[in-house]
């Protein structure tokens, strides 16, 4: 149950982060060639953050 909630939250959160990243790229006029690298970097970092959040919550619930 916890995993399902975290996955749903994560999908929503990643979607919002990508929307904000896109807005940043448009506002700062970042070239098209650099945008995939920016998106990849941000998505990887946010995914690491979400995984660590899940582990922290899972450990807190089970102890």
N, CA, C and O atoms as a Maestro MAE file, in Angstrom:
{
 s_m_m2io_version
 :::
 2.0.0
}

f_m_ct {
 s_m_title
 :::
 protein
 m_atom[252] {
  # First column is atom index #
  i_m_mmod_type
  r_m_x_coord
  r_m_y_coord
  r_m_z_coord
  i_m_residue_number
  s_m_chain_name
  s_m_pdb_residue_name
  s_m_pdb_atom_name
  i_m_atomic_number
  :::
  1 25 0.824 -1.193 0.000 1 A "UNK " " N  " 7
  2 3 0.000 0.000 0.000 1 A "UNK " " CA " 6
  3 2 0.873 1.264 0.000 1 A "UNK " " C  " 6
  4 15 0.630 2.204 -0.756 1 A "UNK " " O  " 8
  5 25 1.886 1.259 0.862 2 A "UNK " " N  " 7
  6 3 2.791 2.406 0.921 2 A "UNK " " CA " 6
  7 2 3.492 2.616 -0.421 2 A "UNK " " C  " 6
  8 15 3.640 3.748 -0.883 2 A "UNK " " O  " 8
  9 25 3.916 1.530 -1.034 3 A "UNK " " N  " 7
  10 3 4.606 1.632 -2.321 3 A "UNK " " CA " 6
  11 2 3.699 2.264 -3.373 3 A "UNK " " C  " 6
  12 15 4.155 3.095 -4.159 3 A "UNK " " O  " 8
  13 25 2.449 1.889 -3.399 4 A "UNK " " N  " 7
  14 3 1.500 2.449 -4.365 4 A "UNK " " CA " 6
  15 2 1.331 3.952 -4.162 4 A "UNK " " C  " 6
  16 15 1.318 4.713 -5.129 4 A "UNK " " O  " 8
  17 25 1.204 4.373 -2.926 5 A "UNK " " N  " 7
  18 3 1.048 5.801 -2.630 5 A "UNK " " CA " 6
  19 2 2.289 6.576 -3.056 5 A "UNK " " C  " 6
  20 15 2.191 7.640 -3.667 5 A "UNK " " O  " 8
  21 25 3.455 6.032 -2.727 6 A "UNK " " N  " 7
  22 3 4.703 6.711 -3.087 6 A "UNK " " CA " 6
  23 2 4.872 6.772 -4.608 6 A "UNK " " C  " 6
  24 15 5.327 7.788 -5.135 6 A "UNK " " O  " 8
  25 25 4.518 5.720 -5.305 7 A "UNK " " N  " 7
  26 3 4.639 5.711 -6.771 7 A "UNK " " CA " 6
  27 2 3.704 6.752 -7.390 7 A "UNK " " C  " 6
  28 15 4.104 7.486 -8.294 7 A "UNK " " O  " 8
  29 25 2.479 6.814 -6.913 8 A "UNK " " N  " 7
  30 3 1.541 7.807 -7.444 8 A "UNK " " CA " 6
  31 2 2.018 9.231 -7.158 8 A "UNK " " C  " 6
  32 15 1.963 10.098 -8.030 8 A "UNK " " O  " 8
  33 25 2.481 9.459 -5.946 9 A "UNK " " N  " 7
  34 3 3.029 10.766 -5.594 9 A "UNK " " CA " 6
  35 2 4.234 11.088 -6.472 9 A "UNK " " C  " 6
  36 15 4.376 12.218 -6.940 9 A "UNK " " O  " 8
  37 25 5.092 10.114 -6.695 10 A "UNK " " N  " 7
  38 3 6.312 10.317 -7.475 10 A "UNK " " CA " 6
  39 2 6.006 10.677 -8.923 10 A "UNK " " C  " 6
  40 15 6.644 11.561 -9.495 10 A "UNK " " O  " 8
  41 25 5.047 10.004 -9.507 11 A "UNK " " N  " 7
  42 3 4.679 10.305 -10.893 11 A "UNK " " CA " 6
  43 2 4.171 11.738 -11.003 11 A "UNK " " C  " 6
  44 15 4.571 12.481 -11.899 11 A "UNK " " O  " 8
  45 25 3.295 12.115 -10.092 12 A "UNK " " N  " 7
  46 3 2.782 13.489 -10.086 12 A "UNK " " CA " 6
  47 2 3.913 14.494 -9.885 12 A "UNK " " C  " 6
  48 15 3.988 15.505 -10.582 12 A "UNK " " O  " 8
  49 25 4.786 14.207 -8.931 13 A "UNK " " N  " 7
  50 3 5.896 15.111 -8.604 13 A "UNK " " CA " 6
  51 2 6.861 15.251 -9.784 13 A "UNK " " C  " 6
  52 15 7.287 16.361 -10.104 13 A "UNK " " O  " 8
  53 25 7.206 14.148 -10.426 14 A "UNK " " N  " 7
  54 3 8.101 14.210 -11.590 14 A "UNK " " CA " 6
  55 2 7.464 14.990 -12.738 14 A "UNK " " C  " 6
  56 15 8.139 15.746 -13.437 14 A "UNK " " O  " 8
  57 25 6.182 14.801 -12.921 15 A "UNK " " N  " 7
  58 3 5.474 15.550 -13.959 15 A "UNK " " CA " 6
  59 2 5.553 17.054 -13.691 15 A "UNK " " C  " 6
  60 15 5.817 17.835 -14.605 15 A "UNK " " O  " 8
  61 25 5.329 17.456 -12.459 16 A "UNK " " N  " 7
  62 3 5.391 18.871 -12.097 16 A "UNK " " CA " 6
  63 2 6.812 19.423 -12.256 16 A "UNK " " C  " 6
  64 15 7.000 20.532 -12.757 16 A "UNK " " O  " 8
  65 25 7.794 18.654 -11.833 17 A "UNK " " N  " 7
  66 3 9.194 19.085 -11.970 17 A "UNK " " CA " 6
  67 2 9.548 19.259 -13.448 17 A "UNK " " C  " 6
  68 15 10.239 20.211 -13.808 17 A "UNK " " O  " 8
  69 25 9.087 18.358 -14.294 18 A "UNK " " N  " 7
  70 3 9.374 18.473 -15.728 18 A "UNK " " CA " 6
  71 2 8.694 19.696 -16.337 18 A "UNK " " C  " 6
  72 15 9.257 20.348 -17.216 18 A "UNK " " O  " 8
  73 25 7.494 20.005 -15.877 19 A "UNK " " N  " 7
  74 3 6.825 21.216 -16.355 19 A "UNK " " CA " 6
  75 2 7.619 22.460 -15.955 19 A "UNK " " C  " 6
  76 15 7.788 23.377 -16.758 19 A "UNK " " O  " 8
  77 25 8.097 22.488 -14.730 20 A "UNK " " N  " 7
  78 3 8.887 23.633 -14.278 20 A "UNK " " CA " 6
  79 2 10.224 23.713 -15.008 20 A "UNK " " C  " 6
  80 15 10.698 24.807 -15.312 20 A "UNK " " O  " 8
  81 25 10.830 22.570 -15.291 21 A "UNK " " N  " 7
  82 3 12.087 22.551 -16.037 21 A "UNK " " CA " 6
  83 2 11.877 23.074 -17.454 21 A "UNK " " C  " 6
  84 15 12.690 23.837 -17.974 21 A "UNK " " O  " 8
  85 25 10.795 22.661 -18.059 22 A "UNK " " N  " 7
  86 3 10.476 23.158 -19.401 22 A "UNK " " CA " 6
  87 2 10.294 24.675 -19.388 22 A "UNK " " C  " 6
  88 15 10.792 25.376 -20.269 22 A "UNK " " O  " 8
  89 25 9.580 25.171 -18.388 23 A "UNK " " N  " 7
  90 3 9.382 26.626 -18.267 23 A "UNK " " CA " 6
  91 2 10.709 27.350 -18.085 23 A "UNK " " C  " 6
  92 15 10.929 28.416 -18.661 23 A "UNK " " O  " 8
  93 25 11.584 26.769 -17.288 24 A "UNK " " N  " 7
  94 3 12.910 27.359 -17.084 24 A "UNK " " CA " 6
  95 2 13.684 27.411 -18.396 24 A "UNK " " C  " 6
  96 15 14.300 28.425 -18.724 24 A "UNK " " O  " 8
  97 25 13.648 26.319 -19.136 25 A "UNK " " N  " 7
  98 3 14.369 26.274 -20.420 25 A "UNK " " CA " 6
  99 2 13.836 27.324 -21.390 25 A "UNK " " C  " 6
  100 15 14.609 27.956 -22.110 25 A "UNK " " O  " 8
  101 25 12.520 27.510 -21.408 26 A "UNK " " N  " 7
  102 3 11.937 28.514 -22.305 26 A "UNK " " CA " 6
  103 2 12.262 29.926 -21.833 26 A "UNK " " C  " 6
  104 15 12.583 30.795 -22.643 26 A "UNK " " O  " 8
  105 25 12.181 30.157 -20.530 27 A "UNK " " N  " 7
  106 3 12.431 31.495 -19.996 27 A "UNK " " CA " 6
  107 2 13.881 31.911 -20.173 27 A "UNK " " C  " 6
  108 15 14.159 33.061 -20.515 27 A "UNK " " O  " 8
  109 25 14.811 30.986 -19.943 28 A "UNK " " N  " 7
  110 3 16.234 31.299 -20.053 28 A "UNK " " CA " 6
  111 2 16.766 31.098 -21.461 28 A "UNK " " C  " 6
  112 15 17.949 31.321 -21.716 28 A "UNK " " O  " 8
  113 25 15.899 30.678 -22.379 29 A "UNK " " N  " 7
  114 3 16.250 30.463 -23.783 29 A "UNK " " CA " 6
  115 2 17.449 29.527 -23.929 29 A "UNK " " C  " 6
  116 15 18.409 29.822 -24.642 29 A "UNK " " O  " 8
  117 25 17.368 28.410 -23.247 30 A "UNK " " N  " 7
  118 3 18.425 27.400 -23.313 30 A "UNK " " CA " 6
  119 2 18.323 26.693 -24.667 30 A "UNK " " C  " 6
  120 15 17.227 26.316 -25.083 30 A "UNK " " O  " 8
  121 25 19.437 26.512 -25.348 31 A "UNK " " N  " 7
  122 3 19.402 25.865 -26.674 31 A "UNK " " CA " 6
  123 2 18.834 24.444 -26.623 31 A "UNK " " C  " 6
  124 15 18.958 23.737 -25.623 31 A "UNK " " O  " 8
  125 25 18.217 24.059 -27.716 32 A "UNK " " N  " 7
  126 3 17.593 22.731 -27.823 32 A "UNK " " CA " 6
  127 2 18.593 21.593 -27.581 32 A "UNK " " C  " 6
  128 15 18.216 20.536 -27.077 32 A "UNK " " O  " 8
  129 25 19.849 21.805 -27.935 33 A "UNK " " N  " 7
  130 3 20.858 20.747 -27.786 33 A "UNK " " CA " 6
  131 2 21.146 20.449 -26.315 33 A "UNK " " C  " 6
  132 15 21.479 19.315 -25.973 33 A "UNK " " O  " 8
  133 25 21.025 21.433 -25.456 34 A "UNK " " N  " 7
  134 3 21.357 21.258 -24.042 34 A "UNK " " CA " 6
  135 2 20.167 20.781 -23.211 34 A "UNK " " C  " 6
  136 15 20.357 20.267 -22.108 34 A "UNK " " O  " 8
  137 25 18.974 20.938 -23.707 35 A "UNK " " N  " 7
  138 3 17.782 20.613 -22.933 35 A "UNK " " CA " 6
  139 2 17.687 19.143 -22.513 35 A "UNK " " C  " 6
  140 15 17.335 18.877 -21.363 35 A "UNK " " O  " 8
  141 25 17.982 18.185 -23.382 36 A "UNK " " N  " 7
  142 3 17.897 16.782 -22.933 36 A "UNK " " CA " 6
  143 2 18.825 16.476 -21.755 36 A "UNK " " C  " 6
  144 15 18.460 15.716 -20.858 36 A "UNK " " O  " 8
  145 25 20.004 17.057 -21.758 37 A "UNK " " N  " 7
  146 3 20.933 16.829 -20.652 37 A "UNK " " CA " 6
  147 2 20.389 17.432 -19.356 37 A "UNK " " C  " 6
  148 15 20.516 16.834 -18.287 37 A "UNK " " O  " 8
  149 25 19.790 18.602 -19.453 38 A "UNK " " N  " 7
  150 3 19.211 19.252 -18.275 38 A "UNK " " CA " 6
  151 2 18.070 18.404 -17.725 38 A "UNK " " C  " 6
  152 15 17.999 18.165 -16.519 38 A "UNK " " O  " 8
  153 25 17.175 17.947 -18.603 39 A "UNK " " N  " 7
  154 3 16.060 17.116 -18.168 39 A "UNK " " CA " 6
  155 2 16.547 15.818 -17.538 39 A "UNK " " C  " 6
  156 15 16.031 15.396 -16.503 39 A "UNK " " O  " 8
  157 25 17.528 15.191 -18.151 40 A "UNK " " N  " 7
  158 3 18.058 13.936 -17.610 40 A "UNK " " CA " 6
  159 2 18.661 14.136 -16.228 40 A "UNK " " C  " 6
  160 15 18.400 13.357 -15.311 40 A "UNK " " O  " 8
  161 25 19.456 15.166 -16.082 41 A "UNK " " N  " 7
  162 3 20.099 15.442 -14.799 41 A "UNK " " CA " 6
  163 2 19.067 15.692 -13.710 41 A "UNK " " C  " 6
  164 15 19.153 15.120 -12.623 41 A "UNK " " O  " 8
  165 25 18.104 16.536 -13.995 42 A "UNK " " N  " 7
  166 3 17.079 16.855 -12.999 42 A "UNK " " CA " 6
  167 2 16.248 15.621 -12.667 42 A "UNK " " C  " 6
  168 15 15.956 15.369 -11.498 42 A "UNK " " O  " 8
  169 25 15.867 14.856 -13.676 43 A "UNK " " N  " 7
  170 3 15.060 13.654 -13.419 43 A "UNK " " CA " 6
  171 2 15.824 12.626 -12.595 43 A "UNK " " C  " 6
  172 15 15.241 11.994 -11.715 43 A "UNK " " O  " 8
  173 25 17.098 12.448 -12.857 44 A "UNK " " N  " 7
  174 3 17.898 11.503 -12.072 44 A "UNK " " CA " 6
  175 2 18.004 11.967 -10.624 44 A "UNK " " C  " 6
  176 15 17.844 11.165 -9.704 44 A "UNK " " O  " 8
  177 25 18.270 13.237 -10.416 45 A "UNK " " N  " 7
  178 3 18.395 13.762 -9.057 45 A "UNK " " CA " 6
  179 2 17.076 13.677 -8.294 45 A "UNK " " C  " 6
  180 15 17.069 13.327 -7.114 45 A "UNK " " O  " 8
  181 25 15.974 13.988 -8.946 46 A "UNK " " N  " 7
  182 3 14.665 13.898 -8.289 46 A "UNK " " CA " 6
  183 2 14.320 12.444 -7.991 46 A "UNK " " C  " 6
  184 15 13.736 12.152 -6.947 46 A "UNK " " O  " 8
  185 25 14.668 11.535 -8.885 47 A "UNK " " N  " 7
  186 3 14.413 10.115 -8.646 47 A "UNK " " CA " 6
  187 2 15.207 9.620 -7.439 47 A "UNK " " C  " 6
  188 15 14.683 8.859 -6.625 47 A "UNK " " O  " 8
  189 25 16.450 10.039 -7.318 48 A "UNK " " N  " 7
  190 3 17.245 9.680 -6.137 48 A "UNK " " CA " 6
  191 2 16.585 10.228 -4.878 48 A "UNK " " C  " 6
  192 15 16.512 9.537 -3.861 48 A "UNK " " O  " 8
  193 25 16.109 11.454 -4.942 49 A "UNK " " N  " 7
  194 3 15.420 12.060 -3.809 49 A "UNK " " CA " 6
  195 2 14.169 11.262 -3.431 49 A "UNK " " C  " 6
  196 15 13.925 11.018 -2.250 49 A "UNK " " O  " 8
  197 25 13.387 10.861 -4.415 50 A "UNK " " N  " 7
  198 3 12.162 10.113 -4.142 50 A "UNK " " CA " 6
  199 2 12.450 8.718 -3.586 50 A "UNK " " C  " 6
  200 15 11.727 8.237 -2.714 50 A "UNK " " O  " 8
  201 25 13.489 8.076 -4.081 51 A "UNK " " N  " 7
  202 3 13.853 6.760 -3.554 51 A "UNK " " CA " 6
  203 2 14.313 6.878 -2.107 51 A "UNK " " C  " 6
  204 15 13.947 6.049 -1.274 51 A "UNK " " O  " 8
  205 25 15.100 7.888 -1.800 52 A "UNK " " N  " 7
  206 3 15.543 8.066 -0.417 52 A "UNK " " CA " 6
  207 2 14.358 8.408 0.487 52 A "UNK " " C  " 6
  208 15 14.327 7.997 1.647 52 A "UNK " " O  " 8
  209 25 13.384 9.158 -0.034 53 A "UNK " " N  " 7
  210 3 12.161 9.445 0.730 53 A "UNK " " CA " 6
  211 2 11.417 8.154 1.039 53 A "UNK " " C  " 6
  212 15 10.978 7.946 2.170 53 A "UNK " " O  " 8
  213 25 11.270 7.280 0.034 54 A "UNK " " N  " 7
  214 3 10.572 6.015 0.248 54 A "UNK " " CA " 6
  215 2 11.294 5.171 1.297 54 A "UNK " " C  " 6
  216 15 10.655 4.610 2.187 54 A "UNK " " O  " 8
  217 25 12.599 5.080 1.200 55 A "UNK " " N  " 7
  218 3 13.370 4.289 2.159 55 A "UNK " " CA " 6
  219 2 13.210 4.857 3.575 55 A "UNK " " C  " 6
  220 15 13.040 4.104 4.533 55 A "UNK " " O  " 8
  221 25 13.263 6.167 3.698 56 A "UNK " " N  " 7
  222 3 13.112 6.792 5.016 56 A "UNK " " CA " 6
  223 2 11.735 6.510 5.615 56 A "UNK " " C  " 6
  224 15 11.628 6.179 6.796 56 A "UNK " " O  " 8
  225 25 10.686 6.638 4.808 57 A "UNK " " N  " 7
  226 3 9.341 6.374 5.306 57 A "UNK " " CA " 6
  227 2 9.170 4.897 5.624 57 A "UNK " " C  " 6
  228 15 8.574 4.550 6.643 57 A "UNK " " O  " 8
  229 25 9.683 4.025 4.768 58 A "UNK " " N  " 7
  230 3 9.569 2.579 4.987 58 A "UNK " " CA " 6
  231 2 10.261 2.159 6.283 58 A "UNK " " C  " 6
  232 15 9.721 1.364 7.053 58 A "UNK " " O  " 8
  233 25 11.437 2.687 6.515 59 A "UNK " " N  " 7
  234 3 12.191 2.361 7.734 59 A "UNK " " CA " 6
  235 2 11.446 2.905 8.966 59 A "UNK " " C  " 6
  236 15 11.363 2.229 9.991 59 A "UNK " " O  " 8
  237 25 10.912 4.117 8.861 60 A "UNK " " N  " 7
  238 3 10.201 4.722 9.993 60 A "UNK " " CA " 6
  239 2 8.953 3.931 10.360 60 A "UNK " " C  " 6
  240 15 8.622 3.806 11.539 60 A "UNK " " O  " 8
  241 25 8.268 3.402 9.371 61 A "UNK " " N  " 7
  242 3 7.037 2.642 9.636 61 A "UNK " " CA " 6
  243 2 7.349 1.276 10.229 61 A "UNK " " C  " 6
  244 15 6.611 0.796 11.089 61 A "UNK " " O  " 8
  245 25 8.421 0.647 9.787 62 A "UNK " " N  " 7
  246 3 8.710 -0.722 10.209 62 A "UNK " " CA " 6
  247 2 9.497 -0.808 11.517 62 A "UNK " " C  " 6
  248 15 9.722 -1.910 12.017 62 A "UNK " " O  " 8
  249 25 9.914 0.310 12.076 63 A "UNK " " N  " 7
  250 3 10.638 0.253 13.356 63 A "UNK " " CA " 6
  251 2 9.904 0.932 14.438 63 A "UNK " " C  " 6
  252 15 10.378 0.973 15.574 63 A "UNK " " O  " 8
  :::
 }
 m_bond[251] {
  # First column is bond index #
  i_m_from
  i_m_to
  i_m_order
  :::
  1 1 2 1
  2 2 3 1
  3 3 4 2
  4 3 5 1
  5 5 6 1
  6 6 7 1
  7 7 8 2
  8 7 9 1
  9 9 10 1
  10 10 11 1
  11 11 12 2
  12 11 13 1
  13 13 14 1
  14 14 15 1
  15 15 16 2
  16 15 17 1
  17 17 18 1
  18 18 19 1
  19 19 20 2
  20 19 21 1
  21 21 22 1
  22 22 23 1
  23 23 24 2
  24 23 25 1
  25 25 26 1
  26 26 27 1
  27 27 28 2
  28 27 29 1
  29 29 30 1
  30 30 31 1
  31 31 32 2
  32 31 33 1
  33 33 34 1
  34 34 35 1
  35 35 36 2
  36 35 37 1
  37 37 38 1
  38 38 39 1
  39 39 40 2
  40 39 41 1
  41 41 42 1
  42 42 43 1
  43 43 44 2
  44 43 45 1
  45 45 46 1
  46 46 47 1
  47 47 48 2
  48 47 49 1
  49 49 50 1
  50 50 51 1
  51 51 52 2
  52 51 53 1
  53 53 54 1
  54 54 55 1
  55 55 56 2
  56 55 57 1
  57 57 58 1
  58 58 59 1
  59 59 60 2
  60 59 61 1
  61 61 62 1
  62 62 63 1
  63 63 64 2
  64 63 65 1
  65 65 66 1
  66 66 67 1
  67 67 68 2
  68 67 69 1
  69 69 70 1
  70 70 71 1
  71 71 72 2
  72 71 73 1
  73 73 74 1
  74 74 75 1
  75 75 76 2
  76 75 77 1
  77 77 78 1
  78 78 79 1
  79 79 80 2
  80 79 81 1
  81 81 82 1
  82 82 83 1
  83 83 84 2
  84 83 85 1
  85 85 86 1
  86 86 87 1
  87 87 88 2
  88 87 89 1
  89 89 90 1
  90 90 91 1
  91 91 92 2
  92 91 93 1
  93 93 94 1
  94 94 95 1
  95 95 96 2
  96 95 97 1
  97 97 98 1
  98 98 99 1
  99 99 100 2
  100 99 101 1
  101 101 102 1
  102 102 103 1
  103 103 104 2
  104 103 105 1
  105 105 106 1
  106 106 107 1
  107 107 108 2
  108 107 109 1
  109 109 110 1
  110 110 111 1
  111 111 112 2
  112 111 113 1
  113 113 114 1
  114 114 115 1
  115 115 116 2
  116 115 117 1
  117 117 118 1
  118 118 119 1
  119 119 120 2
  120 119 121 1
  121 121 122 1
  122 122 123 1
  123 123 124 2
  124 123 125 1
  125 125 126 1
  126 126 127 1
  127 127 128 2
  128 127 129 1
  129 129 130 1
  130 130 131 1
  131 131 132 2
  132 131 133 1
  133 133 134 1
  134 134 135 1
  135 135 136 2
  136 135 137 1
  137 137 138 1
  138 138 139 1
  139 139 140 2
  140 139 141 1
  141 141 142 1
  142 142 143 1
  143 143 144 2
  144 143 145 1
  145 145 146 1
  146 146 147 1
  147 147 148 2
  148 147 149 1
  149 149 150 1
  150 150 151 1
  151 151 152 2
  152 151 153 1
  153 153 154 1
  154 154 155 1
  155 155 156 2
  156 155 157 1
  157 157 158 1
  158 158 159 1
  159 159 160 2
  160 159 161 1
  161 161 162 1
  162 162 163 1
  163 163 164 2
  164 163 165 1
  165 165 166 1
  166 166 167 1
  167 167 168 2
  168 167 169 1
  169 169 170 1
  170 170 171 1
  171 171 172 2
  172 171 173 1
  173 173 174 1
  174 174 175 1
  175 175 176 2
  176 175 177 1
  177 177 178 1
  178 178 179 1
  179 179 180 2
  180 179 181 1
  181 181 182 1
  182 182 183 1
  183 183 184 2
  184 183 185 1
  185 185 186 1
  186 186 187 1
  187 187 188 2
  188 187 189 1
  189 189 190 1
  190 190 191 1
  191 191 192 2
  192 191 193 1
  193 193 194 1
  194 194 195 1
  195 195 196 2
  196 195 197 1
  197 197 198 1
  198 198 199 1
  199 199 200 2
  200 199 201 1
  201 201 202 1
  202 202 203 1
  203 203 204 2
  204 203 205 1
  205 205 206 1
  206 206 207 1
  207 207 208 2
  208 207 209 1
  209 209 210 1
  210 210 211 1
  211 211 212 2
  212 211 213 1
  213 213 214 1
  214 214 215 1
  215 215 216 2
  216 215 217 1
  217 217 218 1
  218 218 219 1
  219 219 220 2
  220 219 221 1
  221 221 222 1
  222 222 223 1
  223 223 224 2
  224 223 225 1
  225 225 226 1
  226 226 227 1
  227 227 228 2
  228 227 229 1
  229 229 230 1
  230 230 231 1
  231 231 232 2
  232 231 233 1
  233 233 234 1
  234 234 235 1
  235 235 236 2
  236 235 237 1
  237 237 238 1
  238 238 239 1
  239 239 240 2
  240 239 241 1
  241 241 242 1
  242 242 243 1
  243 243 244 2
  244 243 245 1
  245 245 246 1
  246 246 247 1
  247 247 248 2
  248 247 249 1
  249 249 250 1
  250 250 251 1
  251 251 252 2
  :::
 }
}
